[in-house]
Amino acid sequence: MIPHEILAQLHDIETPPPAGPWPPAPGWWLLGGLVLALLVSGTFMLWRRYQRTAPRREALAQLAAHGAPDRAGPDWYAALNRLLKQTALALYPEQNPVALSGDQWRDFLARTSDVPRDSWQQLVNASYAPASDLAPDQAHKLAEHWIRRQPW
């Protein structure tokens, strides 16, 4: 038998204090790293898209500034064609769209859009004719449609 004085020296079992929130378990570190990697890659992708679509935003802003008057002369249509050529040059530099004119320019616009050639023919001819069958608001919408449909 154990003597009483030795038994009196024994204490109750003490449980350790509960674990604190820091440092987190390895699973939380992995989850945090994954979330951080997704945030960084998502931000990078959004930034690249923003940079890639900068010519589109600029072209649409220039088109809005160009406006669509009630009546327009050949100069207005020529400026609209110039804006489309500048935008085409930013998108298709290897095809040199600035050098195109007449039927070649019409074919290029029709090839790079889902609009028939007849509409583009009216826009191209309006730059050279004193009067056009294509109304300025229709030409403006046609140009906006072409700019928005491009692969940015």
C-alpha positions as CSV (number, residue, x, y, z in Angstrom):
1,M,0.0,0.0,0.0
2,I,1.1,3.6,-0.8
3,P,1.7,5.8,2.2
4,H,-0.7,8.6,2.9
5,E,1.9,11.4,2.6
6,I,2.8,10.4,-0.9
7,L,-0.9,10.3,-1.9
8,A,-1.4,13.7,-0.5
9,Q,1.3,15.1,-2.9
10,L,-0.6,14.0,-6.0
11,H,-2.7,16.5,-7.8
12,D,-5.6,16.1,-10.2
13,I,-4.9,15.8,-13.9
14,E,-4.8,19.1,-15.6
15,T,-6.0,19.4,-19.2
16,P,-3.9,21.6,-21.6
17,P,-5.3,24.9,-22.6
18,P,-7.4,24.9,-25.8
19,A,-5.6,25.5,-29.0
20,G,-5.6,29.1,-30.2
21,P,-6.4,30.2,-33.7
22,W,-2.8,30.9,-34.6
23,P,-0.9,29.2,-36.3
24,P,-3.6,27.7,-38.5
25,A,-3.6,24.1,-39.6
26,P,-1.8,23.3,-42.9
27,G,-5.1,22.9,-44.7
28,W,-5.9,26.5,-44.0
29,W,-2.5,27.6,-45.3
30,L,-3.2,25.7,-48.6
31,L,-6.7,27.1,-48.9
32,G,-5.3,30.7,-48.3
33,G,-2.6,30.1,-50.9
34,L,-5.1,28.9,-53.4
35,V,-7.5,31.8,-52.8
36,L,-4.5,34.2,-53.2
37,A,-3.4,32.6,-56.4
38,L,-6.9,32.8,-57.8
39,L,-7.2,36.5,-56.9
40,V,-3.8,37.3,-58.5
41,S,-4.5,35.4,-61.7
42,G,-8.0,36.8,-62.0
43,T,-6.7,40.3,-61.5
44,F,-4.0,39.7,-64.1
45,M,-6.5,38.3,-66.6
46,L,-8.9,41.3,-66.1
47,W,-6.0,43.7,-66.5
48,R,-4.9,42.0,-69.8
49,R,-8.4,42.1,-71.1
50,Y,-8.7,45.8,-70.2
51,Q,-5.5,46.5,-72.1
52,R,-6.5,44.4,-75.0
53,T,-9.9,46.2,-75.4
54,A,-8.4,49.7,-75.1
55,P,-8.5,50.3,-78.9
56,R,-12.2,49.3,-78.9
57,R,-13.0,51.8,-76.2
58,E,-11.0,54.5,-78.0
59,A,-12.7,53.8,-81.3
60,L,-16.2,53.8,-79.7
61,A,-15.3,57.1,-78.0
62,Q,-14.1,58.6,-81.2
63,L,-17.3,57.3,-83.0
64,A,-19.5,58.9,-80.3
65,A,-17.6,62.2,-80.7
66,H,-18.0,61.9,-84.4
67,G,-21.8,61.9,-84.0
68,A,-24.5,61.3,-86.5
69,P,-25.9,64.5,-88.0
70,D,-29.3,64.8,-89.7
71,R,-27.6,65.4,-93.0
72,A,-24.0,64.7,-93.9
73,G,-21.8,65.3,-96.8
74,P,-18.9,63.3,-98.3
75,D,-16.5,64.7,-95.7
76,W,-18.5,63.2,-92.8
77,Y,-18.6,59.7,-94.5
78,A,-14.8,60.0,-95.3
79,A,-14.1,60.7,-91.7
80,L,-16.2,57.7,-90.7
81,N,-14.3,55.5,-93.1
82,R,-11.0,56.9,-91.7
83,L,-12.1,56.0,-88.2
84,L,-12.9,52.5,-89.3
85,K,-9.5,52.2,-91.1
86,Q,-7.7,53.3,-87.9
87,T,-9.5,50.7,-85.9
88,A,-8.9,48.1,-88.5
89,L,-5.2,48.9,-88.5
90,A,-5.1,48.3,-84.7
91,L,-6.8,44.9,-85.2
92,Y,-5.4,43.7,-88.5
93,P,-2.0,45.3,-89.0
94,E,-0.7,42.4,-91.1
95,Q,-3.5,43.0,-93.7
96,N,-2.6,46.7,-94.1
97,P,-6.3,47.9,-94.2
98,V,-5.2,51.5,-94.6
99,A,-4.0,50.8,-98.1
100,L,-7.4,49.4,-99.1
101,S,-10.0,51.5,-101.0
102,G,-13.1,51.0,-103.0
103,D,-14.2,47.4,-103.5
104,Q,-11.2,46.0,-101.6
105,W,-12.2,48.1,-98.5
106,R,-15.8,47.0,-98.9
107,D,-14.8,43.3,-99.1
108,F,-12.5,43.7,-96.1
109,L,-15.4,45.2,-94.0
110,A,-17.8,42.5,-95.2
111,R,-15.3,39.8,-94.5
112,T,-14.6,41.0,-90.9
113,S,-18.3,41.5,-90.1
114,D,-21.7,39.8,-90.5
115,V,-23.1,42.6,-92.6
116,P,-23.7,42.1,-96.3
117,R,-21.5,43.8,-98.9
118,D,-24.3,46.1,-100.1
119,S,-24.4,48.1,-96.9
120,W,-20.7,48.5,-96.9
121,Q,-20.8,49.5,-100.6
122,Q,-23.1,52.4,-99.7
123,L,-20.8,53.5,-96.9
124,V,-17.7,53.4,-99.2
125,N,-19.4,55.2,-102.0
126,A,-20.8,57.9,-99.7
127,S,-17.3,59.2,-99.3
128,Y,-17.2,60.1,-103.0
129,A,-20.8,61.0,-103.9
130,P,-22.4,64.4,-103.2
131,A,-25.5,62.6,-101.9
132,S,-25.9,59.2,-100.4
133,D,-28.7,56.7,-100.0
134,L,-27.2,55.7,-96.6
135,A,-28.5,57.9,-93.8
136,P,-25.9,59.2,-91.4
137,D,-27.5,57.5,-88.4
138,Q,-27.5,54.2,-90.3
139,A,-23.9,54.6,-91.2
140,H,-23.1,55.5,-87.6
141,K,-24.9,52.3,-86.4
142,L,-23.1,50.2,-89.0
143,A,-19.7,51.5,-87.9
144,E,-20.6,50.9,-84.2
145,H,-21.8,47.4,-85.1
146,W,-18.5,46.6,-86.9
147,I,-16.4,48.0,-84.0
148,R,-18.3,46.0,-81.4
149,R,-18.2,42.7,-83.4
150,Q,-14.4,42.6,-83.7
151,P,-12.3,40.0,-81.9
152,W,-10.7,42.1,-79.2
